[in-house]
Amino acid sequence: MRTPIFIFLPLTLVILSSCDRDKTAPDVSITEPAYDGKDIQYGDVFIVQFEATDDREDGGLWRVELRAGDGATVKTAQVGLWEGTTTGSLVTGFSLNAESWPSDNMTLAVLADDAAGNRAADFRVFNYTAAADVPETFAILSAAEDGSSSLQQVTADGESIGTWTELPDAHKMAYSDGVIALADASEATVHFVDWSTGEVVGAWEDNTSSGSAPLIRNLRSLGLQAGFVIAHAGGVVAIDPSSALLFERFSEAPWTPIDVQFDGSNCIVWEENAATGSQRLRSWDFITGATGPIIGLAGEAAGWGIVSDQDSGTEGNVFFLSETGLLTLCQTSDGSMNDMCSLLGEGAYEASPHGATGLGGQHALFSRGGFLCRQAVSPVTSGALWPQTGELLGMRTSTNGSVQFILSSATGAEFWEWTEAEEAPMSILSGLPLNTMDVLLVNE
């Protein structure tokens, strides 16, 4: 039973001689989460959406606070400014990765103060699960000899919880809100599997995609909210776990997506023209739909990643690996491109174009010449080489900024994680099946 939380706001009486004083408080209404009782946990990106309106042109301030279970102690806050008579819908996000926070009820408070000192507020209570209390379970996707695939649930100590067989043939997967999404190995289809039962509960497919397999180029958790973002041969799409459409953009022939990633609410698509070898970036704001510039790349890139926190002094939120051996920064908001430095290591890039990703918002992590190379954007001379113990099958950046990757060898597959704070990666699971296609951590 949830203990009710009562919030008392102080009342201040101010007497003014002016009859023209604004006495009307702003209107504030939280629209996401829509109700009390939302379950969120360490590592989640918690999106808050609300509407705020003021009746005077001079506008006001708004403040969004996460509070402890007492409803008063502020954990963290976001502050913004609006102008005019209405704001429409406002969105702000919190990355809930504070390891010191205990499991507890928390209160979300949205407060608005206008220029005359009037205040309005709206509240939600949600359930927070701390880092120490989030159970670690792993999903292992394996290919079967009959052309199907299987999913295995494994605990952190390697104990098998359950296995589901005869699932559609898949080459990648992602997890969101109790659903495993499987990217079909040949069709432009994503299948949805209930994480608790193993039942296929739905699918999304695109009839416009054509060309060589896999037609599902990449599949990721949406992150901004429950759902998935898909790069397919015909474009990009975001869908919720029930396969309802959230966002869709089609590519213009002869361009086709290579991959898709999010930088905050900015959806960034890496595309190619297979006939000419040309590549480019396109972007849209997931919330507003605003379109960014189309950015042509100088040559064929071997990998990319998000580095929004880099402080090199050169603008850029995305990096690319050049076939000529350079790390190039790109700023998707204005289309600027800057070659930064020579890359670590020698030899061919492995698992290209998906053998690279951003680490901690400041480093590029990529596989090259039998080494896993970690290179800081600033200072450009900072980096490390770690000898791989097998073939890189794939890597992904988690919500806390760390990178998880899979290595395959003659004795089986291994699941590793490299955090921003550690100088070398750490082995998480070993002895996985030889036919392992993908592995992901499911904190559920």
C-alpha positions as CSV (number, residue, x, y, z in Angstrom):
1,M,0.0,0.0,0.0
2,R,1.4,3.4,-1.0
3,T,1.6,5.9,1.8
4,P,-0.1,9.1,0.8
5,I,2.2,12.1,0.5
6,F,0.9,15.5,1.5
7,I,2.5,18.6,0.1
8,F,1.9,21.9,1.9
9,L,2.8,25.1,0.0
10,P,3.5,28.2,2.1
11,L,1.1,31.0,1.6
12,T,2.4,34.6,1.5
13,L,0.1,37.6,1.7
14,V,1.4,40.7,-0.1
15,I,-0.6,43.9,0.0
16,L,0.0,46.2,-3.0
17,S,-1.4,49.6,-3.6
18,S,-1.7,49.1,-7.3
19,C,-5.0,47.8,-8.6
20,D,-3.4,46.5,-11.7
21,R,-1.4,43.8,-9.9
22,D,-1.6,40.3,-11.6
23,K,-3.3,38.1,-9.1
24,T,-3.8,35.1,-11.3
25,A,-1.5,32.2,-10.9
26,P,-0.3,30.2,-14.0
27,D,-2.0,27.0,-15.0
28,V,0.1,23.9,-14.7
29,S,-0.9,20.4,-15.7
30,I,1.4,17.3,-15.8
31,T,0.5,15.2,-18.9
32,E,3.4,12.6,-18.6
33,P,3.3,10.6,-16.4
34,A,-0.5,10.8,-16.6
35,Y,-1.1,9.0,-13.2
36,D,0.5,8.3,-9.9
37,G,2.3,5.0,-9.5
38,K,4.7,4.9,-12.5
39,D,7.5,2.4,-11.9
40,I,11.0,3.6,-12.9
41,Q,14.4,2.4,-11.9
42,Y,18.1,3.3,-11.9
43,G,19.4,3.9,-15.4
44,D,16.1,4.9,-16.9
45,V,15.6,8.2,-18.7
46,F,12.5,9.7,-17.1
47,I,10.6,12.0,-19.4
48,V,8.3,14.7,-17.9
49,Q,5.8,16.5,-20.1
50,F,3.5,19.3,-18.9
51,E,1.5,22.2,-20.0
52,A,1.9,25.6,-18.4
53,T,-0.1,28.8,-19.3
54,D,0.2,32.3,-17.9
55,D,-2.4,35.1,-18.4
56,R,0.1,37.9,-18.9
57,E,2.5,38.7,-21.7
58,D,5.4,39.1,-19.3
59,G,5.7,35.3,-18.9
60,G,7.1,33.4,-16.0
61,L,9.5,30.7,-14.7
62,W,8.9,27.0,-14.4
63,R,10.7,24.5,-12.3
64,V,10.6,20.7,-12.3
65,E,11.8,18.9,-9.2
66,L,12.2,15.3,-8.2
67,R,11.7,14.9,-4.5
68,A,12.4,12.2,-1.9
69,G,9.6,10.2,-0.4
70,D,8.9,13.0,2.2
71,G,7.7,15.1,-0.7
72,A,9.9,18.0,0.3
73,T,13.6,17.1,0.0
74,V,14.7,18.0,-3.6
75,K,16.8,15.3,-5.3
76,T,17.4,17.1,-8.6
77,A,15.7,19.8,-10.6
78,Q,15.4,21.4,-14.0
79,V,14.6,25.1,-14.5
80,G,13.4,26.9,-17.7
81,L,11.8,30.1,-18.9
82,W,8.8,30.7,-21.1
83,E,7.5,34.0,-22.6
84,G,4.1,34.9,-23.8
85,T,0.6,33.8,-22.9
86,T,1.0,30.1,-23.4
87,T,3.8,27.5,-23.6
88,G,2.0,24.7,-25.3
89,S,3.6,21.5,-24.2
90,L,7.0,21.5,-22.4
91,V,9.2,18.4,-22.1
92,T,12.2,17.8,-19.8
93,G,14.1,14.7,-19.0
94,F,16.0,13.2,-16.0
95,S,18.6,10.5,-16.3
96,L,17.9,8.5,-13.1
97,N,21.4,7.2,-12.5
98,A,22.2,8.5,-9.0
99,E,23.7,5.4,-7.2
100,S,23.1,7.0,-3.8
101,W,19.3,7.1,-4.1
102,P,17.5,4.4,-2.2
103,S,14.4,2.5,-3.4
104,D,11.5,4.7,-2.4
105,N,8.4,6.5,-3.4
106,M,9.3,9.8,-5.0
107,T,7.4,12.9,-5.8
108,L,7.5,14.8,-9.1
109,A,6.7,18.4,-8.7
110,V,6.2,20.9,-11.5
111,L,6.0,24.5,-10.2
112,A,5.3,27.7,-12.2
113,D,5.9,31.3,-10.9
114,D,4.9,34.3,-12.9
115,A,6.5,37.7,-12.8
116,A,4.1,38.9,-10.2
117,G,5.0,36.1,-7.7
118,N,2.0,33.9,-8.2
119,R,2.7,30.2,-8.0
120,A,0.9,27.1,-9.3
121,A,2.0,23.5,-9.0
122,D,1.1,19.9,-10.0
123,F,2.4,16.7,-8.5
124,R,2.9,13.0,-9.3
125,V,4.1,10.1,-7.0
126,F,6.2,7.4,-8.6
127,N,8.0,4.3,-7.5
128,Y,11.8,4.3,-7.8
129,T,14.0,1.2,-7.7
130,A,17.6,1.9,-6.7
131,A,20.7,0.6,-8.5
132,A,21.4,-2.0,-5.7
133,D,17.9,-3.4,-6.0
134,V,17.7,-3.7,-9.8
135,P,18.0,-7.5,-10.6
136,E,20.4,-8.3,-13.4
137,T,19.0,-10.7,-16.0
138,F,20.4,-11.3,-19.5
139,A,18.7,-12.2,-22.7
140,I,20.7,-14.4,-25.1
141,L,19.6,-14.6,-28.8
142,S,20.8,-17.7,-30.6
143,A,20.4,-19.0,-34.1
144,A,18.9,-22.5,-34.6
145,E,19.9,-24.9,-37.3
146,D,16.3,-25.0,-38.7
147,G,16.4,-21.3,-39.5
148,S,14.5,-20.2,-36.3
149,S,16.0,-18.5,-33.2
150,S,15.8,-19.0,-29.5
151,L,15.8,-16.7,-26.5
152,Q,17.4,-17.7,-23.1
153,Q,17.0,-15.9,-19.8
154,V,20.2,-16.1,-17.7
155,T,21.0,-14.7,-14.3
156,A,24.2,-12.7,-13.5
157,D,25.8,-15.9,-12.2
158,G,25.0,-17.8,-15.4
159,E,22.0,-19.8,-14.1
160,S,19.4,-20.4,-16.9
161,I,15.9,-19.3,-15.9
162,G,14.2,-20.3,-19.1
163,T,14.5,-20.9,-22.9
164,W,12.0,-20.1,-25.6
165,T,12.6,-21.8,-29.0
166,E,11.1,-21.7,-32.5
167,L,11.0,-17.9,-32.6
168,P,11.4,-16.1,-35.9
169,D,14.9,-16.0,-37.4
170,A,16.5,-12.8,-36.0
171,H,19.9,-11.1,-36.0
172,K,19.5,-8.3,-33.4
173,M,17.2,-7.5,-30.4
174,A,16.3,-4.7,-28.0
175,Y,14.3,-4.5,-24.8
176,S,11.7,-2.1,-23.5
177,D,8.9,-2.3,-20.9
178,G,8.6,-6.0,-20.7
179,V,9.0,-6.7,-24.4
180,I,11.9,-8.1,-26.4
181,A,11.9,-6.8,-30.0
182,L,13.6,-9.1,-32.5
183,A,14.9,-7.8,-35.9
184,D,14.0,-10.3,-38.6
185,A,17.1,-11.7,-40.4
186,S,15.6,-11.4,-43.9
187,E,12.2,-9.6,-43.8
188,A,11.5,-5.9,-43.0
189,T,9.8,-7.1,-39.8
190,V,10.3,-6.7,-36.1
191,H,8.7,-9.3,-33.8
192,F,7.6,-8.6,-30.2
193,V,8.2,-11.2,-27.6
194,D,6.7,-11.0,-24.1
195,W,9.7,-11.1,-21.7
196,S,7.8,-13.1,-19.0
197,T,6.2,-15.7,-21.2
198,G,8.2,-16.0,-24.4
199,E,5.0,-15.6,-26.5
200,V,5.2,-13.6,-29.7
201,V,2.6,-10.9,-29.0
202,G,2.9,-8.7,-32.1
203,A,4.9,-7.5,-35.0
204,W,5.7,-4.4,-37.1
205,E,6.5,-4.6,-40.8
206,D,7.3,-2.2,-43.7
207,N,6.2,-3.1,-47.2
208,T,8.3,-0.3,-48.8
209,S,11.7,-1.9,-47.8
210,S,13.6,-3.8,-50.5
211,G,17.1,-4.8,-51.4
212,S,19.6,-7.1,-49.8
213,A,19.1,-8.6,-46.3
214,P,19.0,-7.7,-43.6
215,L,16.3,-5.2,-44.3
216,I,16.2,-4.2,-40.6
217,R,19.5,-2.5,-40.5
218,N,19.5,-1.8,-36.7
219,L,17.2,-1.9,-33.8
220,R,17.6,0.0,-30.5
221,S,15.6,0.8,-27.4
222,L,14.0,4.2,-27.8
223,G,15.1,5.6,-24.5
224,L,13.0,8.7,-24.5
225,Q,10.0,6.6,-23.6
226,A,9.0,3.0,-23.8
227,G,9.5,1.7,-27.3
228,F,12.0,1.0,-30.1
229,V,13.6,2.9,-32.9
230,I,14.3,1.0,-36.1
231,A,16.5,1.7,-39.1
232,H,15.1,-0.3,-42.0
233,A,15.8,-0.2,-45.8
234,G,13.0,2.2,-46.4
235,G,13.5,4.7,-43.6
236,V,13.3,5.0,-39.8
237,V,10.4,4.4,-37.4
238,A,9.8,4.6,-33.7
239,I,7.1,2.4,-32.2
240,D,5.9,1.6,-28.7
241,P,6.0,-2.0,-27.2
242,S,2.5,-2.7,-28.5
243,S,3.7,-1.8,-32.1
244,A,1.8,1.5,-32.2
245,L,3.5,4.1,-34.4
246,L,5.2,7.0,-32.6
247,F,7.4,8.6,-35.3
248,E,8.2,7.8,-38.9
249,R,10.4,9.2,-41.7
250,F,11.0,7.6,-45.1
251,S,14.2,7.8,-47.0
252,E,14.3,9.3,-50.5
253,A,15.6,7.0,-53.2
254,P,18.4,6.1,-53.8
255,W,19.2,6.8,-50.2
256,T,18.8,4.0,-47.6
257,P,19.6,4.0,-43.8
258,I,22.7,2.5,-42.4
259,D,21.9,3.2,-38.7
260,V,19.9,5.5,-36.4
261,Q,20.7,6.9,-33.0
262,F,19.2,9.5,-30.6
263,D,21.0,12.5,-29.1
264,G,18.5,13.6,-26.5
265,S,15.3,14.1,-28.5
266,N,17.2,14.5,-31.8
267,C,16.8,11.5,-34.1
268,I,19.9,11.2,-36.3
269,V,19.9,8.9,-39.4
270,W,23.1,7.8,-41.2
271,E,22.2,7.1,-44.9
272,E,24.0,5.8,-48.0
273,N,23.6,5.8,-51.7
274,A,24.8,2.3,-52.6
275,A,25.3,3.1,-56.3
276,T,27.8,5.9,-55.6
277,G,29.1,5.1,-52.1
278,S,28.0,8.6,-50.9
279,Q,26.9,8.9,-47.3
280,R,25.0,11.6,-45.4
281,L,23.2,12.5,-42.1
282,R,19.7,13.6,-41.6
283,S,18.0,14.5,-38.3
284,W,14.6,15.4,-36.8
285,D,13.5,16.4,-33.4
286,F,11.4,13.5,-32.0
287,I,9.2,15.9,-30.0
288,T,8.6,18.8,-32.4
289,G,9.3,17.2,-35.8
290,A,11.7,20.0,-36.7
291,T,14.1,19.0,-39.4
292,G,17.9,19.5,-39.2
293,P,20.2,20.1,-42.2
294,I,21.2,17.3,-44.6
295,I,24.9,16.8,-44.1
296,G,27.1,15.1,-46.7
297,L,30.0,13.1,-45.5
298,A,33.4,13.4,-47.3
299,G,33.8,9.7,-47.8
300,E,32.6,6.3,-46.6
301,A,32.7,6.1,-42.8
302,A,33.5,3.0,-40.9
303,G,31.5,3.7,-37.8
304,W,30.0,6.4,-35.7
305,G,28.8,7.4,-32.2
306,I,27.3,10.1,-30.0
307,V,29.7,12.3,-28.0
308,S,27.5,15.1,-26.8
309,D,29.6,15.7,-23.7
310,Q,32.9,16.2,-25.4
311,D,34.7,19.4,-24.5
312,S,37.4,19.6,-27.2
313,G,36.6,23.2,-28.0
314,T,35.3,22.1,-31.4
315,E,31.6,21.8,-31.8
316,G,30.3,18.3,-32.6
317,N,27.8,15.9,-31.1
318,V,28.5,12.9,-33.4
319,F,31.9,11.3,-34.4
320,F,32.7,9.4,-37.5
321,L,35.6,7.0,-38.2
322,S,37.2,7.7,-41.6
323,E,38.5,4.9,-43.8
324,T,41.6,7.1,-44.1
325,G,42.2,6.9,-40.3
326,L,40.7,10.2,-39.0
327,L,38.1,10.9,-36.3
328,T,35.7,13.5,-37.6
329,L,33.3,15.6,-35.5
330,C,29.9,16.6,-36.9
331,Q,27.5,19.1,-35.4
332,T,24.1,18.0,-36.5
333,S,22.4,21.3,-35.7
334,D,24.3,23.3,-38.2
335,G,26.1,20.7,-40.4
336,S,29.7,21.7,-39.5
337,M,32.4,19.0,-40.0
338,N,35.8,19.0,-38.4
339,D,38.6,16.4,-38.7
340,M,40.1,16.0,-35.2
341,C,43.0,13.6,-35.2
342,S,44.4,10.3,-36.3
343,L,42.9,7.3,-34.9
344,L,44.4,4.7,-32.5
345,G,45.5,1.3,-33.8
346,E,46.2,0.0,-37.3
347,G,44.5,-2.3,-39.7
348,A,40.9,-2.9,-40.8
349,Y,37.9,-1.8,-38.8
350,E,35.9,-4.8,-37.5
351,A,32.2,-5.2,-37.5
352,S,31.9,-2.1,-39.6
353,P,29.6,-0.1,-39.7
354,H,28.3,-1.2,-36.3
355,G,31.7,-1.8,-34.6
356,A,31.9,1.6,-33.0
357,T,29.9,3.7,-30.5
358,G,30.2,6.5,-28.1
359,L,31.4,5.9,-24.5
360,G,30.3,8.2,-21.7
361,G,29.6,11.1,-24.1
362,Q,33.3,11.9,-24.5
363,H,35.1,8.8,-26.0
364,A,34.9,6.9,-29.2
365,L,35.1,3.1,-28.8
366,F,35.8,1.0,-31.9
367,S,37.3,-2.3,-33.0
368,R,40.4,-2.2,-35.3
369,G,43.1,-4.6,-36.1
370,G,42.4,-7.1,-33.3
371,F,42.2,-4.4,-30.7
372,L,39.4,-2.5,-29.0
373,C,40.4,1.1,-29.2
374,R,39.1,3.8,-26.8
375,Q,39.9,7.3,-27.9
376,A,39.1,10.5,-26.1
377,V,37.8,13.4,-28.3
378,S,39.7,15.7,-25.9
379,P,42.6,15.6,-25.4
380,V,42.9,13.9,-28.8
381,T,46.2,12.1,-27.7
382,S,44.4,10.3,-24.8
383,G,43.4,6.7,-25.4
384,A,43.9,3.0,-24.8
385,L,44.2,-0.2,-26.8
386,W,42.8,-3.4,-25.4
387,P,43.5,-6.7,-27.1
388,Q,40.3,-8.5,-28.1
389,T,39.9,-12.1,-27.2
390,G,37.7,-12.9,-30.2
391,E,35.6,-11.6,-33.1
392,L,33.4,-8.6,-32.3
393,L,29.7,-9.4,-32.9
394,G,28.4,-6.0,-31.9
395,M,28.3,-3.3,-29.3
396,R,25.7,-0.9,-27.8
397,T,25.8,2.1,-25.5
398,S,23.6,1.7,-22.4
399,T,21.5,4.4,-20.7
400,N,24.2,5.0,-18.1
401,G,26.8,5.7,-20.8
402,S,28.8,2.4,-20.6
403,V,29.3,0.2,-23.6
404,Q,28.4,-3.5,-23.7
405,F,29.8,-5.7,-26.4
406,I,29.9,-9.4,-27.5
407,L,33.0,-11.3,-28.5
408,S,32.9,-14.7,-30.2
409,S,35.7,-17.3,-30.3
410,A,36.1,-21.0,-31.0
411,T,35.1,-21.8,-27.4
412,G,31.9,-19.7,-27.2
413,A,30.7,-16.1,-26.9
414,E,31.5,-13.7,-24.1
415,F,29.6,-10.6,-22.9
416,W,31.7,-7.6,-21.8
417,E,31.1,-4.1,-20.4
418,W,33.4,-1.0,-20.5
419,T,32.4,1.9,-18.2
420,E,33.7,5.4,-18.5
421,A,35.5,5.2,-15.1
422,E,37.4,1.9,-15.8
423,E,40.7,1.7,-17.8
424,A,39.7,-1.7,-19.3
425,P,36.5,-3.7,-19.9
426,M,35.1,-6.3,-17.5
427,S,33.8,-9.7,-18.5
428,I,30.2,-10.1,-17.4
429,L,29.2,-13.5,-19.0
430,S,31.3,-16.2,-20.6
431,G,30.7,-19.7,-22.0
432,L,27.7,-18.6,-24.1
433,P,26.6,-20.7,-27.1
434,L,28.7,-20.6,-30.3
435,N,25.6,-19.6,-32.3
436,T,25.0,-16.5,-30.1
437,M,23.7,-13.6,-32.2
438,D,23.1,-10.9,-29.5
439,V,23.1,-10.4,-25.8
440,L,21.6,-7.7,-23.7
441,L,21.2,-6.8,-20.0
442,V,17.5,-6.6,-18.9
443,N,17.1,-4.9,-15.6
444,E,13.6,-6.1,-14.8
